Amino acid sequence: VAFIVVGSEADKMHSIPSRPMDPRSWTPRFYPPHRPMVAPPRLMAKRPSPTSWASSAPLAAAVAPTPSSASAATVDKTPSPIPSPTVVVFWGICDVKYDPRLPEGRRVRVLELGDGRASRFSHHGAVLRDKFANEYCLDHCPIKRQVLVENKKLTHDRFVSEGFAHLRPLTSSYPRRYSAELADQILCDLGGRNRVSTVVLKLCNRCRGAGVVVVPAGSLDAVLRRLLVLPQPGQELDALLEQGEKAALAGETAEQRGFEEQCLHWWSNECPVFIAEECCSSLLVEADEALDTRGSSSEEADEKPGEFDGTLRVAFVLRKPGRVRQGSREEGSGSDHGAAEGSTSGQESTAEQYEVEWLGGYWKLPRAASGQRASEAPLESGGDLSSLEESLAETRARIVSSFSSAEKRTAAVNPSHLEEVYRALAPALPRVFQAGPLGVQVIMSNYRQDPLLCAFALARSAAAMRAHRLQKAQGLLELARGMIPAKVVAAAAVEKDSSGTLPERSVLSYIERNLGVCRMMDQRRREALSCFDKSLQWLPTNATAYYIKGRCHEDLHDYEAAVGCQTKALALDPDFKLPYIGLANCQLRLGNFAEAALAGEACLLRHPDAALAHLALGQAMYHLLRGVDDASLSDRPPADNDDTIDGDAAAALATPAAVPPPAAMVERGLASLEAAREKGGAAFLQPVDERMLEYFQTNPTERDRLPKEQPHPRKVIGWRP
């Protein structure tokens, strides 16, 4: 039997550059998605089943000898057509508000852009992710637009400069500094108090709805004061951290914490500006019963589905006209995650043209149906702030998408509505991306008059280039620090009330934090700790600085200090995924398996697709079930790698009261490791993880015969840019 394997040029591996590589600048290259050697489902359906081979004329002719010669065989020389993937330079998403009841030209409002690789496509959106994986692949040198799409202020400015302001809600930006006149200024900029009834406040550089606050106009001043006045260092901040640590690890969701969690997002944010938008609505979508109960509790499943004010997400790709094959990597260009928009090597031509192709769309629905609106009575002087916060939480539940909640609601979109959105966005998206990356020269030219925003954008560009050009990134960070006048820095350093200089402190904290990351990448961890301390001096509520400081302590094998940093990071930003995983890993190394399981469970409550959290939870359940004792751990000398734990640290075992029943540990551990393999891919589990999985699957009477495994946490790679 003869056979052939048909592939495409896009499936071939690419050679590693022959030039010497600096280990500090190495980063994994991004290649086209791996494609197993099977035909796509639509081609597989055309293949005859084994039982029908005998009646298949082409196959029968291929295996039967011809009358003229018994030794000759007839073969079909035409291979089955396996389509080559379309090469694209960008894969993105666009979230919009859409209402066909409005006059033409006002029906579509773009809320934000995003990178498709970092986006979650839940439920109705899963087909879009599969469509990209089956039909497209990224070019070797995709365009770099991280700085643009991750910042709502910069995205808005690009739409305006390219002539598409009509696609954006009415928007203004302001420094994150409270004043008694700020609320009136916002309402005036958005059209006046008589025209504006509701304002949407947003952080520029956050996703998943973090920090989005929908405010009645009459309560705007009270809300701004709450968001922009930080808790003071000392007893007030210590109490906040203590309360936040308990709440984060107790598994409290964003809905349970309500407006308090949005305050944490604002207090821990590093961007010096925020934006205020007019509140836009979409066509109300009636969720069907099957959708409405997806992921809901049994009590919620009994509720009658309602109408939702959703957000329409469309997925798209950009490609160069005529490009059908992979392009070659330019010398000096890095992966799409590494090369900076501000880098000069391999910089794109702004005259390059792109064509947009649509993958599809779906509705992202809020957690609650539109229904009766919460009370929008303004907060009077001396009024009850708690009643306002409750009202804000209810309003948010009806407007903001549910993707940061335990349940994620989606709905199908009417094809005719989707086509109208395509027509509105088709001229805009290529122009927005064709205008080029936000390089250093563009940032300096466009934002020099706003030194704080300019410094922040320069620092963000430095974060994008540090993986490939570490020295240049550090130089750019110094340039960003120099953008802030020395007298402003001096005034911020001596200001007793940190809220008065919050924009300056935020940028300086962001720059110091990124300098610390550069020191870590250069293996200078002690210097990095000094940078993180400076970052926290500028902004004591900087959750990201605490997280990366904890990572640094973990690399130095100071796991107790790392645990303290990660818990503070979670107290200040309970929706931040990486500190949960870092905390679980450190608790595993310390032998605190119940605490490691607690961190894993808390992470999965907010991030159910986190493979590393599933892995940490599965390992914690394994060691709790096996009852790893002090002797079995301390017999092995501590090793300077990721596969063992310190013998001294192993004495701290989990509290017996926190240990679940054995049957529950088996069930939870087995489910967690299987989920880790499902979420992380077939090769995600290492041999030691497979042996732990085998232990859960083994008959209870035979488990003791299996060798005991050491804690084997997987190191967390990555930090916020």
N, C-alpha and C positions, 0 to 999 in steps of 0.2 A: 504494500500500500504506500503510495507516494503522497506527500502533502507539501504545501508551501505555507509560509506565514507572510501575510501582506501587512506592511507597515507604512509609515509615512515619514518624510523628513523631519516632521515636528516631533516624532517619537524618539529620535536618536539622541543619545547622550552627547554632550558637548565637551570638548577638550578643555582641560584646566590651563589657564594661561601659563606660559613657560617662564615668565619673569618672576624673580624672587618675590615672595610675599612676606610682609611683616605680620607676625602672628597677632599683634595687637589690632591690626586692621582687618583681620579675616572675618568674613561673615558668610553664611551659607548663600549660595547663588539661587536665584529663583528660576526654576525651569518650568516648562509646560506641565500641566497636571499629569500625573502618572496614569497611563491607560492600560488596564489589563488586556492581555491578548485574546480578547473575545470581541465578537462583532457587537455593535450597538443593538439595543433591544429590538428596534424596528427591523434590523437585518436578521436577527436571530429568528424572528417570527416567520421569515420566508424560508428558512432551512427546513427540509423534510425531517421528520422524526425518524429514529431508527426503524420503527415498525413499517414505515412507508417506503423504505429504500428499494424494496423489491419491485414496487410499482413506479418508481421514479425513473423515467426514461434516460435523462442525462446521467444519473448515477449508475444505472444498470449498464449503460454503454461504456462507462468508465471502468467498470470492473470485469466485464465479460469479454472473453477473447473473440476476435473477429474471425469470420469464416475463412479469410485468406491465410491467416497465420495464427496458430494457437499460441505462439510466443509473443505476439504483439499485443499491446494494450492501447486502447483509445483513451486519451485524457482530454479534459476540458482545459485548454490553454488560456482561457479568459478568466482571470482571477475575479473573485467577488468584489464588487465596488465598496471599499471602505472609505468614507469621505474624510478628507484631511481637515483638521480644525482650522478655523479662521483666526488669523493672527491679529490681535488687537493691542493697542498701546495703553488702554485704560479700561477698567471695569468698575462701574460706580453705581450708586443709588441716588435718587432724588426724592425727597419727601415733600409732598405738596398738600395744600388744602384745595379742595375742588368742590364747586357748587354750580351746577348748570342752570340754576334758577336766576343767577345774576346776569347782568348784561354781558355780552361778548366782550372780551378784553379784560374782564375783572373776575373771571371764573377760576383762574389758576393762580395760586400764590405759592411760591417756592419757600419752604421753611429752611431746608439745609441740604447740603450735598454730603456724600460719604464714599468711602472706598469699599467696593464690594467684597474684598477679601476680609475685611474686618467687620462686616455686617452679618447680622443673624437673620436668616430667612426661615421663620417659623411657620409651620402649618401650611397655609395657602402659598407662602413664599418659597417653600422647599423646591418646587418645580423650577423656579428661576435659577437657583443654585445648581441644580442638576443640568439645566439647559446650558449654562456656561461651561460646566465641566465636560459635557459631551460634545459641544460644538465649537468651543473657542479655546484659545490659549494666549497667554500674555507674551508679548514680544520680549526678546532678551533685554532690550533697553526700554522699558515702559516709561511713559512720561511721569515726572515727579510733581505731584500736586498735594502732598500731605499737608504742607503749611497752609495751603489755600482752603482745602475742604474741611480741615479740622477746626477752623476758627470762623465763627459765624459773622464776626465783624468784617474780616477780610473777604469772605464769600460775598457778603452784601455789597461791599465796595466794588468788587469785580463785576457784579451784575449791573451796577449803576454805571460804571465807567464804560461798559460795552453796550450801553443803550437799552438795557432790559430792566430798568427800575420798575416798570409796570408789572413785572412778574413777582416782585417782592412785596411783602407787607410794608406799610409805612413804618420806618425804623429809624431810631436815633441811638447813639452810643454816648456813654458818660463815664468819667472816672469813678472807681468804686470808693467814693468819699461822700459821707452823708452831710447834708446841709438842710436847713429848714426850707430852703427855696427849691430843692431838687424836685420834689413832686410836682409843683406848679410848672417848673421848666419842662418836665417830661410831657405833661398834659398839653402844654402849649405847643411843643414840637410835634406832637401827634395829631394836632388839629383843634385843640381847645377843649376845655372842660365840658362844654355843652355837646360836643360831638363824640367825645371818647367816654365810654361807660366802663370799659374793661381794658386793662393793660397787661401784657405778658412780659415779665422780666426774665432774662436769660443770661446765663454765663456764656462767654464766647467760645470756650474751648472744652466743653463737656458734652457727652452724648448720653444715650439711654434716658433722656428726660431729666437728668440730674440738674438740680438748680432751677428748673422751670417753675415759675410761680405766677399764677393767674390771679390778678388783683383787681377788685372793684376800684374805680377812680377815687371814691371817697375815702378809702382806707390806704391809699398809696403811701402817704407820708409815714404812717405807723409801720407799714411793712418794710419800707426802705430803712427806717431806723433800726429795725430788728435785724435786717440782713447785713447792714454795713457797719454796725457797731460791734466789735469783737469782744468776747469775754476777756477780761484783763488777766495778765499773768498773776499767779498767786492762788488764793483760795478759789476764786471763781473758775479759773481754768482747770485747776486740779479736780474740782467737783465735776466739771463737765467731762473730763477724761475718765474719771472713775465710773460715772454713770454710763458713759458711752461704751466702755469696755464690756460692762455687764450686758447692756442691751444688744450689742453686736453679736456676742457669743451665745446669748440666750435665744437667738434665732428670730428676733423681731424684724418684721418686714418693713419695707418703705411705707406701706399703707398704714401699718400700726404706729409708726413713728410720726407720720404726717408731716406737718410744716416744720417740725423740729429737724427732720433730716435734711430738708432743703436749706435750712440755716447752716447746717454743717458743711454742705457743699459750698456755700458762699464763703464761709469763714476759712475754709482750707484751700480755696482757689488761688492760683498764682498769677492769673491774668489781671492786668491793672484796670481794665474797662469791662463794662457790661452793656447789654443792649436792651432797649425797651421797644416792643412791637405792638401795633394794633392787634387786637384779638380777632382772628379770622375763623370762620366756621366752614364746615363741609356739608355736602348733602347728607342727610341722616340716612344711615345704613341699617336696615333691619336684619339682625343676626338670626340665622335659623337655629333651631333647637340643638342640632348636633354640634354646631360651632360654639354656641353659647355655653355648653357644658364641657367643652374640651378643656381639660386641666382644672376644672372647678370642683369644689367639694360637693358632696351629695346634697347638702342643703341648698347650695346655689343652683344645682342642677334642676331643682324643683321650681325655681323661679321662672316666670314667663319671659322669654327673650324680649328685649326692647329695641329702640332705635338709638344708634350710636353716632356721635359726631367724630368720625374717624379721620385718620391721616392716610393719604394715598401714597404708597411707595412704588416707584417705578424703577426698574433695573435697566441699565443700558451699557453698551460698550462703545468705545471710540476706536476707529481704525483709520489707517492712512489709505487713501484711494488706491486701488490696484494691488494692495499688499495681500498676498495669499500664503507666503511662506515666511519662515523665521528669518529675522534680520541678524546680522552679525553684531557681536558686542564690540563697542568701540574701546580702544585702549584707554584705560583709566576709568571706565564707567563701572559702577558697582551694581549691586542688586537694587531692586526697586525700593527696598526698605532702607538702604544705606545711603545712596547718593543724595546729596542735599539739593534743594531747589536753588540754593544760593551758590552752588559750586560752579566754577568756571570750566572745569574739565568735562568735555562731552555735553556742554550746554546746548539746549535745543534752539532751533531757529524759531522765532515768533511768527515767521511767515508760513510755517508748516500747517497744512490743512488737515482736518479730521472729518470723518463722516460718522454719524451716530446710527447705531442699530439698537432696536428695543428688544429686551428679553421678555418683558411682561410687567405686570403690576398686581397689587393686591391691597386691600384695606388693612391698616393697623388700627385696631379699635381701642378706645379707652377702657378702663376697668369697669366703669359704671355707665348705664344707659343715660341718655340725655335727660329725660324725665323732668321733674320739677326742679328748678334751680334753687341753690342754697340762698340763704338770705344775703343780700348785698348791701345791707345797711352799713353806712360808714361808722368807723370806730370813733366815738367822741372822746374828748380829752378825759382821761381818767377812766375810760371804759374798760370792759373785761377783755383783755388780750386773748385769753384762752378761747373765748367764743369766736373771735375772728380767726384764729388759727384753725379751729374746727371747720369753719366755713371755707377757708382756703383749701383745706384738704379735700372737702367734698367737691369743690369746683374743679380742682386738679383731676380728681378721679373721673370726671365727665369729659375732660378736654384732652389731657395728655395721654399718649399711647401707653398701653399696659406692659411695655417690654421691660420695665424695671420691676415688675410685680411677679408674684409666684405664678400666676396664670397669664398667658399671652393670647389675646383674642385677635383673630383675623377674620377676614371675609373676602369672598370673590368680588371682583369689580365688573361692572357692566362693560362689555367690549366697546360699545359706542362711546361711553365716557372715557375709556382708556385712549381711544383714538383721538379724542379732542385734546386730551392732555399731551399726547405725543405731538400733535400739530402745534401746540403752544410752546413746547419746550424744544422742538427740533431746531429752530434757528438759534436759540440761546446757548445750549450746552456746548456745541462745537466752538462758538465764539469765546465763551468763558474759558475754555481750556486752551484754545489756540492763542490766546493773549500771552501765553508763556508762564513759566514758573515765577514764584515770588522770590527772585534772587536778591542778593545784597543790594545791588544798584537800584532795583525797583523799590525795595523797602525804604532805602534811604531817600529816594526821590519822592515817594508818595506820603511818607509818614514822618519826615524830619520835623515838621511843625508840631508833632505830638511825640516828644522824646520818650515818654514811658511806653507807649504802644510800639514805637520804633525799636526800642531796646528789647521789648518782649519778642517781637517778630524776628529780630536778629538772633536772639538766643534760641528761638525755636528752629531757625535755619541751622544753627550750629549743632543742635541736637540731632538734626536729620543727617548731618555729614560726619558725625564723630566716628561711626563705624569704619569709614574708609579714609578719612582725612583728620586724624585725631589732633594733630598739631594745629591745623588750620581751624578746626572747631574751637580749640582753646583760644586762639587769637581772636576769633569772631566773638566769643563770649567776653573777652576783655574790651573789645570795641563796643559791645552792647552796654557794658558797665560804664564806659566812658560817655555814653549818650546821656546819662543822668547827671545833671550839674552837681558839682561838688558841694555847693551850699545846700542843695536839696538833700543830699545824702547826709550831710552833717546835721541838718535840722531834724531829719527822720531819726537819727541815732539818739538824739537827746529828748525827743518828744515823749512825754510820759503817757499820753493817750495814743496808743498805736492806731486807733481808728482814724485819727486825723491825718495820718500819713500812710494809710493802708495801700493806695496804689503804688507808692514808691517802695514800701516794704515788700509788697508782693513781687515786684520785678526783681529787686535785689535778692530776695530769697530764691527766686527761680534761677537766677544766674549762678548763685553760689551752689545751688543743688546740682546744676548741670556741670559745673566745674568739678564737683565731687565725683560725679559719674565718670568724667574724663580721667580723674586720678585712679578710680577703680579699674578702668579699662587699661591703664598704664601700670597696673599692679602696685600702685602706691596707696595702699588702703589706709595707712595711718594718716596720711595727708588728706585722704578723702573724708575721714571722720571729722577732721577739723573743718572742712568745707560744709559738711552737713550741720555741724554745730552752729556755724555762722548763719546758715540758711534758716535754722530754727530760731536764732536770736532775732533775725529780721521778722520772721512770721512764725510765732510759736504754734500756730494751728495748721502748719503745712503737713498734711497727711503724707504726701509723696516723699518729702524729705525724711520723715520717720521710717517709711517703708524701705527706702534705699539704704538708710543708715543701718536698719536691721539686717539687710542683705550683706552689708559690709561686715557687721559683727559675726554673721553666720560664716562668711568666708574665713574669718579669723578664729573660728571655732569657739567663739564666746556666745554660746547658745542662750544662756540666761539673759544677757543683754539684748540679744536679737529678739527674744520673746517679748521683752518689755517694749521695744520699738514697734514691733508689729501690732501689738495690742493697742498702742496709742494711735497707730495709723488707722486701725479699724474704728476706734472710738471717734475719730475725726471724719472718717469717710467710710461708713459701713457698706457702701456699694462697691468698694474697691476690691477687685477679685484677688490680686496677687498677694496682699498681706495675709489673707486667710490661708493660702497655700504655704507661704513662707512660715507662718505660725505653726501650722500642722507639721511641717517638716522638722522644725526645731524641737517641737514637743516629742516627735518620734525619736530624735537623737538623744533627748534627755530621758527617754523611757517613760514619759508621761502619756501613756497611750490613750487613756480616757480623754485627756485634754486635747490630744491630737484628733480623736474622733469628733469631739465637740466642734473644733475649728472646721473640719471637713464638712460636717453636717450643716453648719451655718453658711459655709460657702455655697453648697449645693442648693440651699433654699433660695438664693438669689441668682446663682449661676449654674443651673442644672446641667449644662453641657461641658463643665470644666473637667477635663479628663484627669488632670493632676489632683484635683480634689477627690475624685472617685478613687484614685490610686492611694492617696494618703489615708482615706477612710478605710479602704480594704486592708491596708497593711496594719492600721491600728486595731481593727477587729481581729486580725490574725494573731497579733501579739497578745491582745487581751485574752483570746481564747486559749492560746497555748500557755499563758501564765508564765512568761519569761521571767526567771528569777535572777537575783543579783549574781549568783555564781556563774550561771551560763553566759552572762554578759561580760563580767569582769575577767573571766578566764582568758579572753582574747585581748591582746594588747591594742591600744588605740592606734588607728591608722590615719594617715593624712589624706584620706580620700572620701568619696561620697557614699561608700558602701558600709561603713561601720560607724559605731558611736563610741564616745569616750567611756572607758570603763568606770571612771569616777562618777560620770553623769548618769550612768545606768542605774544607780541605786535608787533614783527617784521613780518609783513605780506608781501606777495609777491608783487612785483612791478606790478601795473596794466598793464603797457605796455608789460610785459612779459607773461601775461595771454592769452592763446589761446581762440578762440571762444568756446562757450558752446557745440555746436554740436561736435567739434573736441575733446573736453575734454571727452565727453561721450564715443565717439568711442574709443579713446585711452585708457581711464581708464578701460573700459570693456574688451578690448583686452588684456591689461596688466595683469589684475587679472586672467582672464581665462588662459593666458599663464603661470602665476605663478603656478596655480593649475596643469597644464599639465606638466611643467618642474619639479616641486617639489613633485608631487605625490598627491594622492587623499586626504590625511590627512594634506597637507601642509598648506592650508588656515585655520586660526583660526576663531572662530565665528564672531569676529569683522570684519574680512576680508570678510566673507560671507555676512555680512550685507551691507558692502560697495558695493559688487558685486550686491546684490539685488537692491541697490539704482540706479545703472546704468541701470538695467534691467526694472525698474519701469517706468510707464507712466509719462511723465514730469509734468502733472497736479497733480499727486499724490505724487511726491517725497517729497514735503515739510512736509507731514504728518509723514514721517519717522524720528526717533530720530537721532540727530547728533552724530557722533562718534568722539572720540578724536584721534589724531595722535598715531599710534600704530606701530612704527618701530620694525622690528625684529632684535635682536642683532646678530651681525656678530660673528661667532665662527671660530677661526682658524687664524693662521699667518704663514708666511713662516718659515720653519725650519732653 
